[in-house]
Amino acid sequence: MLNLDGLEMIAVLVVMGLFIKVLEQFGLFEPVGGEDSIEDDFELSTVCHRPEGLDKLQEQSKFTKKELQVLYRGFKNECPSGVVNEETFKLIYSQFFPQGDSSTYAHFLFEAFDTNKNGSVSFEDFVAGLNIILRGSINDRLNWAFNLYDLNKDGCITKEEMLDIMKSIYDMMGNYTYPCMQDDAPREHVENFFQKMDRNKDGVVTIDEFIESCQKDENIMQSMQLFENVI
C-alpha cells in the first residue's frame, strides 16, 4: 500500500520511478551481444521509421554507444515499426497498475515525449527524453518534470492542471492507496503542493518557484540521485 501523505511531492518524482518500469518493459536491462549486430540493425532495419546512426545519437546524448545499443534493441523488440503510439504507451503502463487506471497519467507522459506532437514517439524522441531523466543535471530533470505538469505549456502550473495530475495519480494507484481515497483528497494535496511551491502566493507555480522548492526538499533531492547511472 502507498501512504499518500505528501503525495504533492510524489507528483514530482513519480515520473522518474514509473519510467524505470517502462525501461524494464523495453528490455533495457537484458544483456546484449556484440556491437556489430546492433550496427547492422541500424543500417539494415526495414522498420517504417529508421533511426539516426549510433554515432550521431551518441554525440547528441550522454549515453555510451553500448548503452544506446541496449536501448535500441529493447525499443525495436517492443516496437517493430520504429515508433510508439499513445495506445501502446498506455498499454505498457497499464501492466504495472492492474488495480488502477493509468491511462490519463500515461497520456500526460506520452505528450512529454512526443515533442513533435505527431502522435508518436520515435527512438530519437525516446533517447532525448531518457537523456534528461537519466543523464541530465538536477535542473534538467526538474525542468522536464515541470514541462510535464504544465499541461498547456504556458510557463506556469495552475491549480487546475495540478488537480488533473493528482487525479491521474490517484486513478493509477487505485487500490494501492492507503487510506482509501476520499473525493476531496486530490484537491487537498493540490492545496498542500501550492502552499510549498507558490512562493509569492499568486495562484500559479512558475518554473523558478518549482525548481527552488524542489531543491530545498531533501527527499526529492535524495530520490533524484537514485536515477543516476541506471543503465
Disulfide bonds with the S-S distance in Angstrom:
none
